[in-house]
């Protein structure tokens, strides 16, 4: 499970960088429509972030407060 979470974390970073770079390129050259061509990257980013959120580990501290352990 940790290997899958590690892979998804790395893919989230890569897809985020692709989205940011496409947004910047689209800002400088709007006629190329870079943001229209990265829909697959954005969908994978959204799905992997949701999976990471659902599979996070939670531990209970001494006084009953929950602490998220990633």
mmCIF file of the N, C-alpha and C atoms, coordinates in Angstrom:
data_MODEL
# 
_entry.id   MODEL 
# 
loop_
_atom_site.group_PDB 
_atom_site.id 
_atom_site.type_symbol 
_atom_site.label_atom_id 
_atom_site.label_alt_id 
_atom_site.label_comp_id 
_atom_site.label_asym_id 
_atom_site.label_entity_id 
_atom_site.label_seq_id 
_atom_site.pdbx_PDB_ins_code 
_atom_site.Cartn_x 
_atom_site.Cartn_y 
_atom_site.Cartn_z 
_atom_site.occupancy 
_atom_site.B_iso_or_equiv 
_atom_site.pdbx_formal_charge 
_atom_site.auth_seq_id 
_atom_site.auth_comp_id 
_atom_site.auth_asym_id 
_atom_site.auth_atom_id 
_atom_site.pdbx_PDB_model_num 
ATOM 1   N N  . UNK A 1 1  ? 0.824  -1.193 0.000   1.00 0.00 ? 1  UNK A N  1 
ATOM 2   C CA . UNK A 1 1  ? 0.000  0.000  0.000   1.00 0.00 ? 1  UNK A CA 1 
ATOM 3   C C  . UNK A 1 1  ? 0.868  1.257  0.000   1.00 0.00 ? 1  UNK A C  1 
ATOM 4   N N  . UNK A 1 2  ? 2.000  1.201  0.695   1.00 0.00 ? 2  UNK A N  1 
ATOM 5   C CA . UNK A 1 2  ? 2.875  2.373  0.731   1.00 0.00 ? 2  UNK A CA 1 
ATOM 6   C C  . UNK A 1 2  ? 3.487  2.654  -0.633  1.00 0.00 ? 2  UNK A C  1 
ATOM 7   N N  . UNK A 1 3  ? 3.753  1.589  -1.412  1.00 0.00 ? 3  UNK A N  1 
ATOM 8   C CA . UNK A 1 3  ? 4.323  1.801  -2.742  1.00 0.00 ? 3  UNK A CA 1 
ATOM 9   C C  . UNK A 1 3  ? 3.299  2.466  -3.661  1.00 0.00 ? 3  UNK A C  1 
ATOM 10  N N  . UNK A 1 4  ? 2.046  2.067  -3.533  1.00 0.00 ? 4  UNK A N  1 
ATOM 11  C CA . UNK A 1 4  ? 0.994  2.678  -4.353  1.00 0.00 ? 4  UNK A CA 1 
ATOM 12  C C  . UNK A 1 4  ? 0.817  4.139  -3.967  1.00 0.00 ? 4  UNK A C  1 
ATOM 13  N N  . UNK A 1 5  ? 0.812  4.423  -2.650  1.00 0.00 ? 5  UNK A N  1 
ATOM 14  C CA . UNK A 1 5  ? 0.685  5.810  -2.198  1.00 0.00 ? 5  UNK A CA 1 
ATOM 15  C C  . UNK A 1 5  ? 1.879  6.640  -2.650  1.00 0.00 ? 5  UNK A C  1 
ATOM 16  N N  . UNK A 1 6  ? 3.080  6.060  -2.623  1.00 0.00 ? 6  UNK A N  1 
ATOM 17  C CA . UNK A 1 6  ? 4.264  6.773  -3.101  1.00 0.00 ? 6  UNK A CA 1 
ATOM 18  C C  . UNK A 1 6  ? 4.182  7.079  -4.584  1.00 0.00 ? 6  UNK A C  1 
ATOM 19  N N  . UNK A 1 7  ? 3.726  6.082  -5.364  1.00 0.00 ? 7  UNK A N  1 
ATOM 20  C CA . UNK A 1 7  ? 3.565  6.283  -6.802  1.00 0.00 ? 7  UNK A CA 1 
ATOM 21  C C  . UNK A 1 7  ? 2.533  7.367  -7.084  1.00 0.00 ? 7  UNK A C  1 
ATOM 22  N N  . UNK A 1 8  ? 1.396  7.312  -6.383  1.00 0.00 ? 8  UNK A N  1 
ATOM 23  C CA . UNK A 1 8  ? 0.356  8.324  -6.593  1.00 0.00 ? 8  UNK A CA 1 
ATOM 24  C C  . UNK A 1 8  ? 0.834  9.712  -6.178  1.00 0.00 ? 8  UNK A C  1 
ATOM 25  N N  . UNK A 1 9  ? 1.618  9.790  -5.115  1.00 0.00 ? 9  UNK A N  1 
ATOM 26  C CA . UNK A 1 9  ? 2.152  11.091 -4.690  1.00 0.00 ? 9  UNK A CA 1 
ATOM 27  C C  . UNK A 1 9  ? 3.057  11.685 -5.764  1.00 0.00 ? 9  UNK A C  1 
ATOM 28  N N  . UNK A 1 10 ? 3.925  10.853 -6.326  1.00 0.00 ? 10 UNK A N  1 
ATOM 29  C CA . UNK A 1 10 ? 4.812  11.340 -7.371  1.00 0.00 ? 10 UNK A CA 1 
ATOM 30  C C  . UNK A 1 10 ? 4.034  11.743 -8.627  1.00 0.00 ? 10 UNK A C  1 
ATOM 31  N N  . UNK A 1 11 ? 3.025  10.965 -8.967  1.00 0.00 ? 11 UNK A N  1 
ATOM 32  C CA . UNK A 1 11 ? 2.229  11.305 -10.132 1.00 0.00 ? 11 UNK A CA 1 
ATOM 33  C C  . UNK A 1 11 ? 1.427  12.588 -9.915  1.00 0.00 ? 11 UNK A C  1 
ATOM 34  N N  . UNK A 1 12 ? 0.997  12.839 -8.688  1.00 0.00 ? 12 UNK A N  1 
ATOM 35  C CA . UNK A 1 12 ? 0.296  14.093 -8.382  1.00 0.00 ? 12 UNK A CA 1 
ATOM 36  C C  . UNK A 1 12 ? 1.208  15.287 -8.614  1.00 0.00 ? 12 UNK A C  1 
ATOM 37  N N  . UNK A 1 13 ? 2.458  15.163 -8.193  1.00 0.00 ? 13 UNK A N  1 
ATOM 38  C CA . UNK A 1 13 ? 3.409  16.260 -8.385  1.00 0.00 ? 13 UNK A CA 1 
ATOM 39  C C  . UNK A 1 13 ? 3.658  16.480 -9.870  1.00 0.00 ? 13 UNK A C  1 
ATOM 40  N N  . UNK A 1 14 ? 3.852  15.397 -10.614 1.00 0.00 ? 14 UNK A N  1 
ATOM 41  C CA . UNK A 1 14 ? 4.120  15.514 -12.053 1.00 0.00 ? 14 UNK A CA 1 
ATOM 42  C C  . UNK A 1 14 ? 2.922  16.131 -12.775 1.00 0.00 ? 14 UNK A C  1 
ATOM 43  N N  . UNK A 1 15 ? 1.715  15.650 -12.490 1.00 0.00 ? 15 UNK A N  1 
ATOM 44  C CA . UNK A 1 15 ? 0.522  16.194 -13.152 1.00 0.00 ? 15 UNK A CA 1 
ATOM 45  C C  . UNK A 1 15 ? 0.275  17.643 -12.764 1.00 0.00 ? 15 UNK A C  1 
ATOM 46  N N  . UNK A 1 16 ? 0.592  18.003 -11.529 1.00 0.00 ? 16 UNK A N  1 
ATOM 47  C CA . UNK A 1 16 ? 0.446  19.404 -11.114 1.00 0.00 ? 16 UNK A CA 1 
ATOM 48  C C  . UNK A 1 16 ? 1.411  20.299 -11.880 1.00 0.00 ? 16 UNK A C  1 
ATOM 49  N N  . UNK A 1 17 ? 2.653  19.848 -12.034 1.00 0.00 ? 17 UNK A N  1 
ATOM 50  C CA . UNK A 1 17 ? 3.623  20.644 -12.787 1.00 0.00 ? 17 UNK A CA 1 
ATOM 51  C C  . UNK A 1 17 ? 3.220  20.767 -14.248 1.00 0.00 ? 17 UNK A C  1 
ATOM 52  N N  . UNK A 1 18 ? 2.705  19.701 -14.834 1.00 0.00 ? 18 UNK A N  1 
ATOM 53  C CA . UNK A 1 18 ? 2.236  19.763 -16.221 1.00 0.00 ? 18 UNK A CA 1 
ATOM 54  C C  . UNK A 1 18 ? 1.092  20.769 -16.342 1.00 0.00 ? 18 UNK A C  1 
ATOM 55  N N  . UNK A 1 19 ? 0.178  20.752 -15.390 1.00 0.00 ? 19 UNK A N  1 
ATOM 56  C CA . UNK A 1 19 ? -0.953 21.682 -15.436 1.00 0.00 ? 19 UNK A CA 1 
ATOM 57  C C  . UNK A 1 19 ? -0.499 23.125 -15.285 1.00 0.00 ? 19 UNK A C  1 
ATOM 58  N N  . UNK A 1 20 ? 0.434  23.367 -14.377 1.00 0.00 ? 20 UNK A N  1 
ATOM 59  C CA . UNK A 1 20 ? 0.943  24.728 -14.169 1.00 0.00 ? 20 UNK A CA 1 
ATOM 60  C C  . UNK A 1 20 ? 1.684  25.227 -15.401 1.00 0.00 ? 20 UNK A C  1 
ATOM 61  N N  . UNK A 1 21 ? 2.519  24.381 -15.992 1.00 0.00 ? 21 UNK A N  1 
ATOM 62  C CA . UNK A 1 21 ? 3.279  24.780 -17.176 1.00 0.00 ? 21 UNK A CA 1 
ATOM 63  C C  . UNK A 1 21 ? 2.338  25.035 -18.351 1.00 0.00 ? 21 UNK A C  1 
ATOM 64  N N  . UNK A 1 22 ? 1.325  24.186 -18.517 1.00 0.00 ? 22 UNK A N  1 
ATOM 65  C CA . UNK A 1 22 ? 0.367  24.400 -19.606 1.00 0.00 ? 22 UNK A CA 1 
ATOM 66  C C  . UNK A 1 22 ? -0.407 25.692 -19.404 1.00 0.00 ? 22 UNK A C  1 
ATOM 67  N N  . UNK A 1 23 ? -0.751 26.000 -18.157 1.00 0.00 ? 23 UNK A N  1 
ATOM 68  C CA . UNK A 1 23 ? -1.480 27.248 -17.876 1.00 0.00 ? 23 UNK A CA 1 
ATOM 69  C C  . UNK A 1 23 ? -0.604 28.456 -18.214 1.00 0.00 ? 23 UNK A C  1 
ATOM 70  N N  . UNK A 1 24 ? 0.685  28.391 -17.866 1.00 0.00 ? 24 UNK A N  1 
ATOM 71  C CA . UNK A 1 24 ? 1.591  29.508 -18.169 1.00 0.00 ? 24 UNK A CA 1 
ATOM 72  C C  . UNK A 1 24 ? 1.776  29.652 -19.676 1.00 0.00 ? 24 UNK A C  1 
ATOM 73  N N  . UNK A 1 25 ? 1.980  28.516 -20.376 1.00 0.00 ? 25 UNK A N  1 
ATOM 74  C CA . UNK A 1 25 ? 2.137  28.584 -21.829 1.00 0.00 ? 25 UNK A CA 1 
ATOM 75  C C  . UNK A 1 25 ? 0.872  29.084 -22.501 1.00 0.00 ? 25 UNK A C  1 
ATOM 76  N N  . UNK A 1 26 ? -0.265 28.706 -21.981 1.00 0.00 ? 26 UNK A N  1 
ATOM 77  C CA . UNK A 1 26 ? -1.531 29.172 -22.539 1.00 0.00 ? 26 UNK A CA 1 
ATOM 78  C C  . UNK A 1 26 ? -1.739 30.657 -22.279 1.00 0.00 ? 26 UNK A C  1 
ATOM 79  N N  . UNK A 1 27 ? -1.190 31.144 -21.182 1.00 0.00 ? 27 UNK A N  1 
ATOM 80  C CA . UNK A 1 27 ? -1.299 32.568 -20.875 1.00 0.00 ? 27 UNK A CA 1 
ATOM 81  C C  . UNK A 1 27 ? -0.483 33.394 -21.878 1.00 0.00 ? 27 UNK A C  1 
ATOM 82  N N  . UNK A 1 28 ? 0.712  32.895 -22.234 1.00 0.00 ? 28 UNK A N  1 
ATOM 83  C CA . UNK A 1 28 ? 1.550  33.627 -23.178 1.00 0.00 ? 28 UNK A CA 1 
ATOM 84  C C  . UNK A 1 28 ? 1.129  33.428 -24.627 1.00 0.00 ? 28 UNK A C  1 
ATOM 85  N N  . UNK A 1 29 ? 0.563  32.256 -24.948 1.00 0.00 ? 29 UNK A N  1 
ATOM 86  C CA . UNK A 1 29 ? 0.157  31.979 -26.323 1.00 0.00 ? 29 UNK A CA 1 
ATOM 87  C C  . UNK A 1 29 ? -1.217 31.307 -26.308 1.00 0.00 ? 29 UNK A C  1 
ATOM 88  N N  . UNK A 1 30 ? -2.293 32.083 -26.208 1.00 0.00 ? 30 UNK A N  1 
ATOM 89  C CA . UNK A 1 30 ? -3.623 31.481 -26.060 1.00 0.00 ? 30 UNK A CA 1 
ATOM 90  C C  . UNK A 1 30 ? -4.132 30.761 -27.306 1.00 0.00 ? 30 UNK A C  1 
ATOM 91  N N  . UNK A 1 31 ? -3.531 30.994 -28.455 1.00 0.00 ? 31 UNK A N  1 
ATOM 92  C CA . UNK A 1 31 ? -4.010 30.367 -29.678 1.00 0.00 ? 31 UNK A CA 1 
ATOM 93  C C  . UNK A 1 31 ? -3.606 28.894 -29.790 1.00 0.00 ? 31 UNK A C  1 
ATOM 94  N N  . UNK A 1 32 ? -2.634 28.452 -29.023 1.00 0.00 ? 32 UNK A N  1 
ATOM 95  C CA . UNK A 1 32 ? -2.195 27.052 -29.078 1.00 0.00 ? 32 UNK A CA 1 
ATOM 96  C C  . UNK A 1 32 ? -3.093 26.138 -28.254 1.00 0.00 ? 32 UNK A C  1 
ATOM 97  N N  . UNK A 1 33 ? -3.850 26.668 -27.299 1.00 0.00 ? 33 UNK A N  1 
ATOM 98  C CA . UNK A 1 33 ? -4.796 25.912 -26.479 1.00 0.00 ? 33 UNK A CA 1 
ATOM 99  C C  . UNK A 1 33 ? -4.121 24.746 -25.754 1.00 0.00 ? 33 UNK A C  1 
ATOM 100 N N  . UNK A 1 34 ? -3.094 25.066 -24.972 1.00 0.00 ? 34 UNK A N  1 
ATOM 101 C CA . UNK A 1 34 ? -2.387 24.032 -24.214 1.00 0.00 ? 34 UNK A CA 1 
ATOM 102 C C  . UNK A 1 34 ? -3.267 23.412 -23.138 1.00 0.00 ? 34 UNK A C  1 
ATOM 103 N N  . UNK A 1 35 ? -4.101 24.214 -22.485 1.00 0.00 ? 35 UNK A N  1 
ATOM 104 C CA . UNK A 1 35 ? -4.930 23.664 -21.412 1.00 0.00 ? 35 UNK A CA 1 
ATOM 105 C C  . UNK A 1 35 ? -6.022 22.739 -21.949 1.00 0.00 ? 35 UNK A C  1 
ATOM 106 N N  . UNK A 1 36 ? -6.372 22.852 -23.197 1.00 0.00 ? 36 UNK A N  1 
ATOM 107 C CA . UNK A 1 36 ? -7.356 21.965 -23.786 1.00 0.00 ? 36 UNK A CA 1 
ATOM 108 C C  . UNK A 1 36 ? -6.807 20.579 -24.102 1.00 0.00 ? 36 UNK A C  1 
ATOM 109 N N  . UNK A 1 37 ? -5.477 20.445 -24.140 1.00 0.00 ? 37 UNK A N  1 
ATOM 110 C CA . UNK A 1 37 ? -4.851 19.178 -24.507 1.00 0.00 ? 37 UNK A CA 1 
ATOM 111 C C  . UNK A 1 37 ? -4.379 18.359 -23.315 1.00 0.00 ? 37 UNK A C  1 
ATOM 112 N N  . UNK A 1 38 ? -4.549 18.862 -22.101 1.00 0.00 ? 38 UNK A N  1 
ATOM 113 C CA . UNK A 1 38 ? -4.048 18.125 -20.934 1.00 0.00 ? 38 UNK A CA 1 
ATOM 114 C C  . UNK A 1 38 ? -5.184 17.618 -20.047 1.00 0.00 ? 38 UNK A C  1 
ATOM 115 N N  . UNK A 1 39 ? -6.337 17.375 -20.620 1.00 0.00 ? 39 UNK A N  1 
ATOM 116 C CA . UNK A 1 39 ? -7.491 16.906 -19.850 1.00 0.00 ? 39 UNK A CA 1 
ATOM 117 C C  . UNK A 1 39 ? -7.231 15.579 -19.154 1.00 0.00 ? 39 UNK A C  1 
ATOM 118 N N  . UNK A 1 40 ? -6.508 14.681 -19.799 1.00 0.00 ? 40 UNK A N  1 
ATOM 119 C CA . UNK A 1 40 ? -6.190 13.386 -19.191 1.00 0.00 ? 40 UNK A CA 1 
ATOM 120 C C  . UNK A 1 40 ? -5.305 13.521 -17.963 1.00 0.00 ? 40 UNK A C  1 
ATOM 121 N N  . UNK A 1 41 ? -4.330 14.410 -18.041 1.00 0.00 ? 41 UNK A N  1 
ATOM 122 C CA . UNK A 1 41 ? -3.457 14.652 -16.891 1.00 0.00 ? 41 UNK A CA 1 
ATOM 123 C C  . UNK A 1 41 ? -4.246 15.214 -15.717 1.00 0.00 ? 41 UNK A C  1 
ATOM 124 N N  . UNK A 1 42 ? -5.162 16.124 -16.010 1.00 0.00 ? 42 UNK A N  1 
ATOM 125 C CA . UNK A 1 42 ? -5.945 16.726 -14.938 1.00 0.00 ? 42 UNK A CA 1 
ATOM 126 C C  . UNK A 1 42 ? -6.900 15.724 -14.309 1.00 0.00 ? 42 UNK A C  1 
ATOM 127 N N  . UNK A 1 43 ? -7.512 14.866 -15.106 1.00 0.00 ? 43 UNK A N  1 
ATOM 128 C CA . UNK A 1 43 ? -8.404 13.840 -14.549 1.00 0.00 ? 43 UNK A CA 1 
ATOM 129 C C  . UNK A 1 43 ? -7.631 12.861 -13.676 1.00 0.00 ? 43 UNK A C  1 
ATOM 130 N N  . UNK A 1 44 ? -6.430 12.465 -14.127 1.00 0.00 ? 44 UNK A N  1 
ATOM 131 C CA . UNK A 1 44 ? -5.614 11.566 -13.316 1.00 0.00 ? 44 UNK A CA 1 
ATOM 132 C C  . UNK A 1 44 ? -5.204 12.244 -12.016 1.00 0.00 ? 44 UNK A C  1 
ATOM 133 N N  . UNK A 1 45 ? -4.908 13.539 -12.085 1.00 0.00 ? 45 UNK A N  1 
ATOM 134 C CA . UNK A 1 45 ? -4.550 14.288 -10.885 1.00 0.00 ? 45 UNK A CA 1 
ATOM 135 C C  . UNK A 1 45 ? -5.702 14.309 -9.899  1.00 0.00 ? 45 UNK A C  1 
ATOM 136 N N  . UNK A 1 46 ? -6.911 14.586 -10.367 1.00 0.00 ? 46 UNK A N  1 
ATOM 137 C CA . UNK A 1 46 ? -8.071 14.646 -9.477  1.00 0.00 ? 46 UNK A CA 1 
ATOM 138 C C  . UNK A 1 46 ? -8.356 13.291 -8.837  1.00 0.00 ? 46 UNK A C  1 
ATOM 139 N N  . UNK A 1 47 ? -8.310 12.230 -9.636  1.00 0.00 ? 47 UNK A N  1 
ATOM 140 C CA . UNK A 1 47 ? -8.605 10.893 -9.115  1.00 0.00 ? 47 UNK A CA 1 
ATOM 141 C C  . UNK A 1 47 ? -7.542 10.451 -8.111  1.00 0.00 ? 47 UNK A C  1 
ATOM 142 N N  . UNK A 1 48 ? -6.266 10.695 -8.419  1.00 0.00 ? 48 UNK A N  1 
ATOM 143 C CA . UNK A 1 48 ? -5.209 10.255 -7.511  1.00 0.00 ? 48 UNK A CA 1 
ATOM 144 C C  . UNK A 1 48 ? -5.218 11.051 -6.203  1.00 0.00 ? 48 UNK A C  1 
ATOM 145 N N  . UNK A 1 49 ? -5.571 12.314 -6.244  1.00 0.00 ? 49 UNK A N  1 
ATOM 146 C CA . UNK A 1 49 ? -5.671 13.090 -5.005  1.00 0.00 ? 49 UNK A CA 1 
ATOM 147 C C  . UNK A 1 49 ? -6.818 12.571 -4.141  1.00 0.00 ? 49 UNK A C  1 
ATOM 148 N N  . UNK A 1 50 ? -7.931 12.211 -4.765  1.00 0.00 ? 50 UNK A N  1 
ATOM 149 C CA . UNK A 1 50 ? -9.048 11.657 -3.992  1.00 0.00 ? 50 UNK A CA 1 
ATOM 150 C C  . UNK A 1 50 ? -8.680 10.304 -3.389  1.00 0.00 ? 50 UNK A C  1 
ATOM 151 N N  . UNK A 1 51 ? -7.980 9.460  -4.138  1.00 0.00 ? 51 UNK A N  1 
ATOM 152 C CA . UNK A 1 51 ? -7.555 8.161  -3.605  1.00 0.00 ? 51 UNK A CA 1 
ATOM 153 C C  . UNK A 1 51 ? -6.596 8.353  -2.441  1.00 0.00 ? 51 UNK A C  1 
ATOM 154 N N  . UNK A 1 52 ? -5.659 9.286  -2.574  1.00 0.00 ? 52 UNK A N  1 
ATOM 155 C CA . UNK A 1 52 ? -4.728 9.556  -1.473  1.00 0.00 ? 52 UNK A CA 1 
ATOM 156 C C  . UNK A 1 52 ? -5.467 10.065 -0.241  1.00 0.00 ? 52 UNK A C  1 
ATOM 157 N N  . UNK A 1 53 ? -6.493 10.867 -0.449  1.00 0.00 ? 53 UNK A N  1 
ATOM 158 C CA . UNK A 1 53 ? -7.272 11.376 0.684   1.00 0.00 ? 53 UNK A CA 1 
ATOM 159 C C  . UNK A 1 53 ? -8.049 10.285 1.392   1.00 0.00 ? 53 UNK A C  1 
ATOM 160 N N  . UNK A 1 54 ? -8.587 9.333  0.632   1.00 0.00 ? 54 UNK A N  1 
ATOM 161 C CA . UNK A 1 54 ? -9.373 8.262  1.232   1.00 0.00 ? 54 UNK A CA 1 
ATOM 162 C C  . UNK A 1 54 ? -8.511 7.204  1.913   1.00 0.00 ? 54 UNK A C  1 
ATOM 163 N N  . UNK A 1 55 ? -7.259 7.062  1.502   1.00 0.00 ? 55 UNK A N  1 
ATOM 164 C CA . UNK A 1 55 ? -6.411 6.002  2.044   1.00 0.00 ? 55 UNK A CA 1 
ATOM 165 C C  . UNK A 1 55 ? -5.404 6.501  3.069   1.00 0.00 ? 55 UNK A C  1 
ATOM 166 N N  . UNK A 1 56 ? -5.581 7.708  3.557   1.00 0.00 ? 56 UNK A N  1 
ATOM 167 C CA . UNK A 1 56 ? -4.623 8.213  4.544   1.00 0.00 ? 56 UNK A CA 1 
ATOM 168 C C  . UNK A 1 56 ? -4.768 7.456  5.859   1.00 0.00 ? 56 UNK A C  1 
ATOM 169 N N  . UNK A 1 57 ? -3.679 7.414  6.603   1.00 0.00 ? 57 UNK A N  1 
ATOM 170 C CA . UNK A 1 57 ? -3.672 6.714  7.884   1.00 0.00 ? 57 UNK A CA 1 
ATOM 171 C C  . UNK A 1 57 ? -3.936 7.721  8.998   1.00 0.00 ? 57 UNK A C  1 
ATOM 172 N N  . UNK A 1 58 ? -4.725 7.305  9.977   1.00 0.00 ? 58 UNK A N  1 
ATOM 173 C CA . UNK A 1 58 ? -4.980 8.174  11.123  1.00 0.00 ? 58 UNK A CA 1 
ATOM 174 C C  . UNK A 1 58 ? -4.584 7.431  12.386  1.00 0.00 ? 58 UNK A C  1 
ATOM 175 N N  . UNK A 1 59 ? -3.894 8.135  13.259  1.00 0.00 ? 59 UNK A N  1 
ATOM 176 C CA . UNK A 1 59 ? -3.538 7.570  14.553  1.00 0.00 ? 59 UNK A CA 1 
ATOM 177 C C  . UNK A 1 59 ? -4.172 8.417  15.644  1.00 0.00 ? 59 UNK A C  1 
ATOM 178 N N  . UNK A 1 60 ? -4.406 7.808  16.783  1.00 0.00 ? 60 UNK A N  1 
ATOM 179 C CA . UNK A 1 60 ? -5.022 8.515  17.899  1.00 0.00 ? 60 UNK A CA 1 
ATOM 180 C C  . UNK A 1 60 ? -3.934 8.857  18.905  1.00 0.00 ? 60 UNK A C  1 
ATOM 181 N N  . UNK A 1 61 ? -3.863 10.135 19.288  1.00 0.00 ? 61 UNK A N  1 
ATOM 182 C CA . UNK A 1 61 ? -2.890 10.550 20.292  1.00 0.00 ? 61 UNK A CA 1 
ATOM 183 C C  . UNK A 1 61 ? -3.425 10.290 21.692  1.00 0.00 ? 61 UNK A C  1 
ATOM 184 N N  . UNK A 1 62 ? -2.687 10.692 22.691  1.00 0.00 ? 62 UNK A N  1 
ATOM 185 C CA . UNK A 1 62 ? -3.024 10.387 24.075  1.00 0.00 ? 62 UNK A CA 1 
ATOM 186 C C  . UNK A 1 62 ? -4.340 10.984 24.538  1.00 0.00 ? 62 UNK A C  1 
ATOM 187 N N  . UNK A 1 63 ? -4.643 12.183 24.174  1.00 0.00 ? 63 UNK A N  1 
ATOM 188 C CA . UNK A 1 63 ? -5.808 12.862 24.701  1.00 0.00 ? 63 UNK A CA 1 
ATOM 189 C C  . UNK A 1 63 ? -7.004 12.762 23.767  1.00 0.00 ? 63 UNK A C  1 
ATOM 190 N N  . UNK A 1 64 ? -7.020 11.770 22.903  1.00 0.00 ? 64 UNK A N  1 
ATOM 191 C CA . UNK A 1 64 ? -8.180 11.534 22.052  1.00 0.00 ? 64 UNK A CA 1 
ATOM 192 C C  . UNK A 1 64 ? -8.223 12.341 20.781  1.00 0.00 ? 64 UNK A C  1 
ATOM 193 N N  . UNK A 1 65 ? -7.233 13.185 20.548  1.00 0.00 ? 65 UNK A N  1 
ATOM 194 C CA . UNK A 1 65 ? -7.203 13.951 19.312  1.00 0.00 ? 65 UNK A CA 1 
ATOM 195 C C  . UNK A 1 65 ? -6.625 13.076 18.217  1.00 0.00 ? 65 UNK A C  1 
ATOM 196 N N  . UNK A 1 66 ? -7.135 13.254 17.029  1.00 0.00 ? 66 UNK A N  1 
ATOM 197 C CA . UNK A 1 66 ? -6.618 12.482 15.905  1.00 0.00 ? 66 UNK A CA 1 
ATOM 198 C C  . UNK A 1 66 ? -5.494 13.252 15.225  1.00 0.00 ? 66 UNK A C  1 
ATOM 199 N N  . UNK A 1 67 ? -4.497 12.517 14.821  1.00 0.00 ? 67 UNK A N  1 
ATOM 200 C CA . UNK A 1 67 ? -3.379 13.102 14.109  1.00 0.00 ? 67 UNK A CA 1 
ATOM 201 C C  . UNK A 1 67 ? -3.219 12.334 12.806  1.00 0.00 ? 67 UNK A C  1 
ATOM 202 N N  . UNK A 1 68 ? -3.136 13.038 11.721  1.00 0.00 ? 68 UNK A N  1 
ATOM 203 C CA . UNK A 1 68 ? -3.012 12.397 10.417  1.00 0.00 ? 68 UNK A CA 1 
ATOM 204 C C  . UNK A 1 68 ? -1.558 11.986 10.212  1.00 0.00 ? 68 UNK A C  1 
ATOM 205 N N  . UNK A 1 69 ? -1.356 10.727 9.910   1.00 0.00 ? 69 UNK A N  1 
ATOM 206 C CA . UNK A 1 69 ? -0.004 10.214 9.661   1.00 0.00 ? 69 UNK A CA 1 
ATOM 207 C C  . UNK A 1 69 ? 0.055  9.784  8.210   1.00 0.00 ? 69 UNK A C  1 
ATOM 208 N N  . UNK A 1 70 ? 0.849  10.500 7.418   1.00 0.00 ? 70 UNK A N  1 
ATOM 209 C CA . UNK A 1 70 ? 0.930  10.205 5.988   1.00 0.00 ? 70 UNK A CA 1 
ATOM 210 C C  . UNK A 1 70 ? 2.149  9.391  5.691   1.00 0.00 ? 70 UNK A C  1 
# 
